[in-house]
Amino acid sequence: MKKKSYILIIIALLAGVLIGIQLQKVFMKKYLANCRKRKPDILMKKLDKELKLSEEQRKKAGTIFYKSYKDIQLIKDKDYSQFKVIIDRAYSDFEKVLDDKQKAKLQKLREKFKKKHDKRKKAKTNSSQR
């Protein structure tokens, strides 16, 4: 009798673990999909905070970055080499909206981002070589 009780408890625990794993996968898939949809929003908040954009600049920047994001989504699985071209074009269009002080600050932000990106890329390369 005790043996049956232990087996039932183990089965219940394993079932709970398996259900938990499946629920976590579903949650993460929905969470990541939501994050991908919000990328332009996150970028816009960061740029607005750092560059102190006017209302007109904010609207124009939103148009530029949302269009670029849609372009990236279209080519994402097909031609990755176009990714950098789209990003550079977006920032070039965005710079036309900024004053000189904002342009200088944007340049510093892009350099900071590039360093961070290169550092992550290098770390990823090093960890895959091990």
C-alpha positions in Angstrom: 0.0 0.0 0.0 2.8 2.4 0.9 4.5 1.6 -2.4 1.4 2.6 -4.3 1.2 5.9 -2.4 4.8 6.7 -3.2 4.4 5.9 -6.9 1.2 8.1 -7.1 3.1 11.0 -5.4 6.0 10.7 -7.8 3.7 10.6 -10.8 1.8 13.7 -9.5 5.1 15.6 -9.0 6.4 14.6 -12.5 3.1 15.6 -14.1 3.3 19.0 -12.3 6.8 19.5 -13.5 5.9 18.7 -17.1 2.8 20.9 -17.0 5.0 23.7 -15.6 7.5 23.4 -18.3 4.9 23.5 -21.0 3.2 26.6 -19.5 6.6 28.3 -19.2 7.2 27.7 -22.9 3.8 29.2 -23.9 4.3 32.2 -21.6 7.8 32.9 -22.9 6.7 32.6 -26.6 3.9 35.2 -26.0 6.2 37.4 -23.9 8.9 37.4 -26.5 6.4 38.1 -29.3 5.2 41.1 -27.4 8.7 42.4 -26.8 9.4 42.2 -30.5 6.3 44.2 -31.3 7.4 46.9 -28.9 11.0 47.4 -30.1 10.3 50.7 -31.9 8.5 51.9 -28.7 11.5 51.1 -26.5 13.9 52.8 -28.9 11.7 55.9 -29.2 11.4 56.2 -25.4 15.2 56.0 -25.0 15.8 58.5 -27.8 13.2 60.9 -26.5 14.7 60.7 -23.0 18.3 61.1 -24.1 17.7 63.7 -26.9 14.8 65.6 -25.4 12.8 65.5 -28.6 10.1 68.1 -29.4 6.6 66.8 -30.3 7.2 67.3 -34.0 10.6 65.5 -33.8 8.9 62.6 -31.9 6.3 62.2 -34.6 8.8 62.2 -37.4 11.1 59.8 -35.6 8.2 57.5 -34.8 7.4 57.4 -38.5 11.0 56.7 -39.5 11.7 54.0 -37.0 8.3 52.2 -37.4 8.8 52.1 -41.2 12.3 50.7 -40.7 11.1 48.1 -38.2 8.5 46.9 -40.7 11.2 46.8 -43.4 13.4 44.7 -41.1 10.6 42.3 -40.4 10.0 41.8 -44.1 13.7 40.9 -44.8 14.5 39.3 -41.5 14.4 35.7 -42.8 15.6 36.4 -46.3 18.5 38.8 -46.6 20.3 39.7 -43.4 22.8 41.9 -45.2 20.1 44.5 -45.8 19.6 44.9 -42.1 22.5 47.3 -41.7 21.4 49.3 -44.7 17.9 49.8 -43.3 19.2 50.8 -39.9 21.7 53.3 -41.4 19.0 54.8 -43.6 16.7 55.2 -40.6 19.4 57.0 -38.5 20.3 59.1 -41.5 16.7 60.2 -41.9 16.3 60.7 -38.2 19.4 63.0 -38.1 17.7 65.3 -40.6 15.1 66.0 -37.9 17.6 66.8 -35.2 19.5 70.0 -34.3 23.3 70.0 -34.1 23.4 69.3 -30.3 21.0 66.4 -30.6 23.0 65.0 -33.6 26.2 65.0 -31.5 24.4 63.3 -28.6 22.9 60.7 -31.0 26.3 60.0 -32.4 27.6 59.3 -28.9 24.6 57.0 -28.2 25.3 55.1 -31.4 28.9 54.6 -30.5 28.0 53.5 -27.0 25.5 51.0 -28.5 28.1 49.8 -31.0 30.6 49.1 -28.2 28.0 47.2 -26.2 26.9 45.3 -29.3 30.5 44.4 -30.2 31.3 43.3 -26.6 28.2 41.0 -26.6 29.1 39.6 -30.0 32.7 39.0 -28.9 31.5 37.3 -25.7 29.1 35.1 -27.7 31.9 34.2 -30.2 34.2 33.3 -27.3 31.6 31.2 -25.6 30.8 29.3 -28.8 34.5 28.5 -29.4 34.9 26.7 -26.0 
